[in-house]
Amino acid sequence: MAELFSEQIFNVLYPANNQPYRLATGKPPIWYNKTGNQIYLRRIQVFFGLTKDGIADYIATVRRNNDGTIVLSRGIDRYDNPNSLHACNAVDDFGPHWFTIGPGDGLWIDTSANGFGASLMAQVWVIIMWSNQHWLFQVLPKQRWGYARQRVAQLSGIYYSGITLPVKYPPAHLTELLQGRRNQQ
């Protein structure tokens, strides 16, 4: 069974002076996959922070290290102190797809902020969520599909055996799964 893991991979604090953030080596920060296995990146979240009462324009791009593929790229204009976390937060959920990060490969961030003020400090942090397998559910033997269909239907509010459980938004992919397996039992 696949498990989900998460980690904060970047937490950078830098002057909001329109210069890209770099380490002392002159290179951007890189996070490496040290699990020894291929991982399947499912979700990435970026938070943009700034000195109180600051005004700034941000950009942050996270790329896969081995080929430069853009995993996330966001810009934000911040004109006042945000009144909610969502005002300065960016989330990309790749489900049901993923980005593959091989062992020893990684992600790097390129970020800068153009601040309006003498001593503004910008902060960007990145959290990722990944799994160790590309499928997030366990495949059941053919003889167990009847029970599996019934249980998925009960949990998702899909009509099954004359019973409908209320659900606000029935997941379409579960309906397709149930209909596709009906004739295989």
N, C-alpha and C positions, 0 to 999 in steps of 0.2 A: 504494500500500500504506500502510495506517495505521501510524503509529509511536506508541510510548508515551513519555510524558515524565513527569518527577516534579520536585517542588520542595517545600522546606520553606517554608511560607507564614506560620507564626506560631512565635515562640519568646518567650514572655512569662514574666517573673519578677516576682512581686508578693507582698506580705505576705498571709499566710493569716489574714485578719481578718474573714472573712465579708462582705467588700465586693466587688462586681463590679470586675474589672480594667478600668480606663479609661486612655486616653492623657491627656496634659496638656490636650488640648482638651475633655476630658470625654466623648469618644466612644470606642466600642470599636474595636480595630484592624481594618482592612479590607485584604484582598488584592484587587488588581484584575487582571483578565485583560488583559495588555498585548500579547498575540500579534497582535492585529488580526483574528483569526479566531474563529469559534465553536469552543469546545473541549467535549469530552465527558468529564466527570469519571467515572472508573471506580472509584477506590478512595480512601479517606481513612483516615488513621491518626492517633491522638492518644495522646501519652505524658503521664502525670501524674508529676511529680517533686516532692520535698519535702525540706526540710532533714533531715539525718541524725537518726535516732531520733525523728522527728516523728510526730504523729498528726493526721489531718485528714480531713474529708469534702469531696470535690470535686464540682463539676458543670461541664461544658463543653458548650456548644451552638454549632455552626457552622451559619450560615444563608446562603442565597443573598441577595445584596444587593438585587436589583431587586424581589423579591416576598416576602422573608422566609421562604421555604421552608426547613424544617429539613433539613439534609444529614446531620448527625450530632448526637446528644445522648447524653451519657454522664455517669453519676455513679459515684463510686468511694469506698469507705471504706478508708482506709489506716491500719492500726493498728500496723504494725511495718515494718522495712526489708524490702522485697520480696527474695525469693531468686531471682526470675527476671524477665525482661523482660515476660512475659505478665501478671504480677500487676498491672502499672500501665499496661497498653497496651490500647487499643481500636482495632479495625480493622473497617471496613465495606467490603466488596467488592461493588460493585453489578452485576457481570457476570452475565448478558450485557447488562444495562441500563446506564443512565448518567444523570447530571444534566448538562444543557446550561448552559454559562456563556458568554454572548455577549461580544463585544468591548466592553471598557469596564465590563462587569458584574464582580462579584466575590463574595467570601465574607467574612463577618465573624464574629468569635468573641465569645461572652459567657461568661465563666468567673469562678468564685469558689471560694474554699476556706475552710472553717471549721476553723482549726487550734487545737489544744489545747497551748498553750505561748506564752511571751512574745514571742519574736522569730522565729517560723517563717516561712520563705519557700517559696512554692509556685511550681512551674514547669509550664507546659503548652506542648508544641510540637505542631504539626500538619504532616503531610506529605500531599500529594495526588498522585495519578497520573491522567493524562488522555491522551486520544488526539485527533488532529486530524480523525478521521473517525468516524462512528458504527459502521462495521463494522471489525473488527480483522483480517479476512482478505481476500485478493484473490479476486474472482470470476473463475473460469477460463472460457474459451470452451467451448461445449457439447462439442466434439470431444475436449477434454482431460479430461472428467469421469471416464473409465475409469481413467486414470492417477491422477487425484486421489483417487478412491475407494480404489484399491489402496494408495496411499501413506498416506492417513489411516488405513486399516485396519491397515497394518503398524505405524505409530507408536502406535496406541492399543490394539493387542492384540485388535481385533475380527476375528471369523472372516471370511476372504476367500480364495477360490480354494483351499479345502482346507487352509489353513494357519492355525493359531491361535497367536498370540504371547501369552505370559503377561503379564497386567497386573493390578495389584492392584485398581484400581477403574476399569473401562471407562467412559468418558464417555458418558452416555446421549444427549447432544445430537449427538455424532458418529455414533452408530448411526442416529438419526433422519435425519440429513443423508444418510447413505449409502443408506438405504432409500428416501428421498424422491426421490433422483436416479437410482435404478436404471432406471426405465422411461423416462427422458428421453434416454438416450444413443442 
